[in-house]
Amino acid sequence: MIMRFSSVVFAGALLARTAFSFQSGSSAHSISRMTALRSTAATEEAVAAPKSFVGSKLNDLDIAKEALAKFYDDIEGVKIEPTTGGVNNIVQYITLPSGERELLRIYNNGCDSMRVQWEHDILKQLNTFDLSFGVPKFLESKEGTTMVRLSNGADACMCELIPGGLPKLTAVEDIGRASGELNTALTKVDIQTSRCNVAPYWKMWDVHHAVTRESFEEEMNGPHFDEVRETADRMLKETLDIVDRCEGKYQSLPIQLIHGDLHYDNVLVDEGKVTALLDFEFAAFDWRAMELAICLSKYAGEEPDAMPYFVDFITGFAKTGKLTKEEAEAVPDLINLRILSNIVYFVGRHQAQEDNISSITTRIQNYEKRVNWVNENSDAIVKCIVDEMGL
């Protein structure tokens, strides 16, 4: 559970402008003016952060070079470019001298190697399944492992580049179909529940290791949120209410392994068809219906009307996934549980010095808009699921 914001784009396009190129016999690199003008405040924050802090932007080329050297004997002439998006981990496009392109991922998860290994083991099994889409396939290091530990304590991996681009608000029905297919396939993954160190969404105060109910309330009532005070107060109340409701009302819902962060920023499409589902870092044993709720949460509040996206997605999901009527009736609350968990997660990251508080203060009004939309349209959402699944 833990905020499942997109932390990687496994795409073949959408390159940002900054580019680094490793040169023979030195660590010389070219840096665009955009990067050179990075704010002093951001630089000071990175320097002051604890050793476990990695960030989502590449500020240390030596770490990237160290990671690449664990996979390749010679990194001379290797070019590295940032992907777009991502708020958790560092993910970079790698172009080898041969022209072959792959991805480097450096995790910023508090040096949680157990979670990294968990993700890799799930994906190893999924790569043996007959799926209509691809999932990340990690490459072996020179040591024969798919993850390596760096000198700063972070883990890193390399994976194959999967063709496709981000869909945003396109291919909604096919994304729904692929998501239902994955939800069904994950029931066949053979992995011990005791290995999972990602809490289910309804355990809100386990969303991040640094946050508690008390520290969350204190932060939300504190000066960091004064510029969005009314929104912060309403979202604090919504969060506490949804936690109390979920801890009692839905405990009988079916539980299974879910992706845990499945939304359109973790999907690749090509010509309207899904080519890949990505970013399994937050896979967990949770309510089965939570997967659909997470998927739908990204569309909530879209202008001018989000309901057509909900209908298309649910139509696709119903072709390959299944829910009970009880689960369908829970989905609106589960959508808001997902949205509100993002607020708790970002507060936790701030408290652990893994991120700046602006990561949530700049997003909280958008989250409120989405929560309000779900509340206003809850009956229509449930009816759509019931009708499409024949419940």
Protein Blocks (a to p, Z undefined) as FASTA:
>chain_A
ZZabdfbdcdfehpafbdcdddehiacdcddfklmmpcfklmmmmmmpcfklnbjadfbf
klmmmmmmmmbfblghiacdddeehjkbccdddddfkopacddddddehhpaklmmmmmm
mmmmmmmpccfbdcddddddfkopabdcdfkopacddddddedddekjghklmmmmmmmm
mmmmmmmpccdfklpccdcfklmmlmpfkbcfklmmmmmmmmklmmmmmmmmmmmmmmmm
mmmmmmmmmmmpccdddehlacfklccceehiafbdehjllgccddfklmmmmmmmmmgo
pafbfklmmmmmmmmmmmmgccdfklmmmmmmmmmmmmmmmmmmmmmmmmnopacfklmm
mmmmmmmmmmmmmmmmmmmmmmmmmmmnoZZ
